[in-house]
């Protein structure tokens, strides 16, 4: 401990400078580095440090050695053994560190020089010489390997008997105070040693003020991964002090405690960044991120990510009906009235009725490949869009009606996630055909939407990059790696299907209601009318959707509704600004995952109790999920499963490291005493 105040130390240093000059002061800077000085060591210091880090000569005279030892900056504590007061050492080292001609580089050089000098003394048979050499060694290592020095000192303290080795505890505490008072890495160890010194000297109030600053678990605190025992008496007075503080200093407003906790955590994180723990956190978080990214690239996480996607889709607020679309369903009841057949006469009768109500576009989602009279008498036949079906493995193509030009035809094919669950999550807008008759490149849902918007003066085009654009609205093509998809077959032109809830898609009427005049003409006028079969026995197909899991929805959605969803998405995006589902590029998702793995690493580094760590990790994942869900409500699809796994893997890795690292450190330290490994490592550094 210092015997003089900082202002007295500064006056002595200033007096020394005025009396002997700046060259003598440079020698004092260097002499402040070791704990103790001998004439022999100081002469060697004078001989080896005659230049600054830029190579400029310092011109320190040889007589500066005796002048310094006999000055007021040094005290003789033994035969040819001198030391500086702690306050003087701290000020001189501060000047050395802040001087641009010396700085940290000179501190590293002094540390290596001191380690060289005491190399043989560490093996001396005289225990006093050996103890001094060990103290000097820790002094040197404190500046080049501070975390390892803290660990060695903590390990040495952990082996002492707190009842029988009080003198040794006081000696080590003085050494910790001397070498680490200005170094961030030493703060936890300083708190422990200061508390133990106060306890040994009977100052219980000071003891409690120190130990309430650290986490005590099972009568131990952890310093650099080493468990240091806290006496039972300290546990009792610490608990008593905490109760008294909570009673007397309870904040009137809970926001004060929140701000204080935030500031304390911010300070802790800043200290963490400044020490070598950053390396551990960086490596573990990076390893966890790479592991999760590799698993994701193998598509092992894709089913889980799509399940979460479906759940978020179902959880969105229900939107209003799309008033621009009218769905005319041909149901089982309609077919019963038609005697189980749907004749061309009935279809044409339906078209006549609808035509009289002046729709803007009619989408006829019916397969009539041999009906030469379909819509033949309609005056606005160009406003009617029919459909066909591409051929595929084991299935022939279904041609469009013979009297429909191919420009008024859209294919009915859709794309499902066959490798996972056969759920429709994507819209196939365009595809190239190799068939003879079903040669259209437009999907039925896209064709009817494009024709509807063209009547309003909104044209489509493809940009120079080949991207589909309707008016001023761009529909980016789905890539192989998009959102939760990995290595997706993105052939054709696909986008994510932004569903309306099935209950709020559009107004629906039946064939019978239209033919019997039960439908208000205003429901048809200037609308996109889509006609199709929903009857199970004649349906043109039905598919699983994200809404299939809802108890109030059928397991499969008719293809008629799928194409109505596609058309509604295109029209509402252009006219209403309804957002498309967007996602981040790969590099942004990688940073996102690494950020959460870093969160997991920091939590595990700061919280050592498994239960509290689990609780903190759970809160972090709730925050992660809440943020992703909130963003999904704004049409943003960002990963939840991968960053959550990265957080878990990183926290487990750091927890395992923190558990076994003290054992490893103990072995390394024992070996270092035998083989002088820290000295060799320092020389390499």
C-alpha angles and dihedrals in degrees: 000000000000118000095195134051123253092249090055090049091052092049091052092049092049091048090050091051093050092049100045107017137238096299090061089048090055089056089050089053090058095040090058092067101077123060094235136019135215125186089245094053093044092051089052089048090051092049096048101042105050093126135054123235090274093056096254115146113247095200095216109174119228090238087065088082095064092037091057097045092050095044129096089261093074134052124202108234100169145351104321089340122122136174139185124235112259093244091053092046092050093051094046092047089048090055090047093051095046096045108100089214091062117013126140093331091064091047089055090048091050091049092054091045092052092047090052091050097051095040095105095034090065087068096044117129092225106091092207092056090044093050092050091047091051091050090050090049092054089048091056095043092049089073100041102030105018097161093051090047092052089050093051093048092047090049091051091050092048090060095054124098106238092212101043102030101051093127091053091048089053091048093050091044090054090049092050089049091050101046102032110033093107098037120093095214091062097058098096090046091046091053091052096046094044089051092049092048091052090047094050090049091049098247098138096171092057089044092055093046089058101043096046086067093067137056113256116198122179091347092305139099123204120231118179089339093308119118112227117196118237114206116246091241090060091050090055097047091043092054089047091051092049091053092049092049092049090052099044102034104035107146116242092221120046090215087073092061091046091053091046092050091048091050092048092050092046089052091048092051090048090053089048091053090051095055136060093267085086089071092055092047092047094050096045095045091047092048092049091049093050091048094051092042090052092049089048092051088056087059092239091128097044097090091052093046091051091049089054090046091054092048092051090047091054091046096059119110112268112256127218121270117278098249093192093069132066120190118207109196125199101210136184090264090054091052092049089057089047090050093252094297131098106210126196086242091061092047092050090047089054091048091050091052093048093045090057089060092056105238118188096225132001119207112201106198094185129116107230105153094161101038105111093175099052108135089341094139097044114118093212098043090147088067092061119088121197132186145231137185129238120235117250140171107317094000133088123221121267107222124218121254108293096238095053118095113231090244087067095051132087127189117244098212118125132187122239130187091253096170091057118025110327090248119152108235100144137063117225102207101170136014138166116250127216094182125111100232108011091065101143119124095203126089114232093245092049093045096054092045093050092049091047092053093044088062086060093050096259111133129196127226142163118243125228087267090054096253121147116245130184111195103313095335118103121206106201115216118249110251130213090260107041125148107316093348118106123192091350121184094244097173117148117019111307135174131177110271108240099205128209111219105269090240092056104038101107144313111292129204133167133243092249093052092054096045092048093051095246093129121092108239089224088068088063105034112109091349134127102249116198119193124194147139119264096169110121097229097050102027116133091226141304131218144200115257135181086266093059089091093063113103093223094053130077116254092245131035118221115248088240089067093044091058090043088055090052093049092046091051094052094045097044092045091055099039103030102028091240104175124248117231105264134190140187127264118252095263092054092049089050091054089046092054093045091050092057093044086054089052089053091049093050093047092051091045093052100036116053100172109094094216094050091043091053090049093049092046090050091052090049091053091048088054090047093049093045092052093048093047092047090051091047089058083061089051095260116137110197126161122274105166098050097050090044090054091045089053092050095045092047094048092047091049093051091045091052090046092050090049098051100027095083090058091049091045090051092055092046091050093049090050091047091058089052100041102022090238097164089056091053092045091050091051090053092049 
